[in-house]
Amino acid sequence: MATALGSPVCTLRALFRELRHASGLPYRNTAAYRYIREQMQRNRVTSEKLCRAQHELHFQAATYLCLLRSVREHLALHQEYHSKGERSPEDVAGLVGLKLPQQPGGKGWEQ
């Protein structure tokens, strides 16, 4: 199960990175940081063949990491594409990567 989720250390580092993005630089003073660190230390690998609590904690940490990343990416997309009033058709087409066709012009078209 741990191979499907990746290394618990990588998950923990990524989780702390997302906490740093969410709360700013002094993230080590937050209750979330202290709780996650305490739980990881409490559920270290033991001499047991199957440590169910550690696998469950790793899965919960990966799930929480997914939530934090998704919220951050949602806010970034919301900032970029949120309606800022009336937009011209050219601006709307540019948002989705399209260009509007140009009106025919040049020699022979003017009357």
Salt bridges, closest charged atoms under 4 A:
GLU18 OE2 - ARG69 NE 3.86
GLU18 OE2 - ARG72 NH2 2.78
GLU38 OE2 - ARG42 NH2 2.73
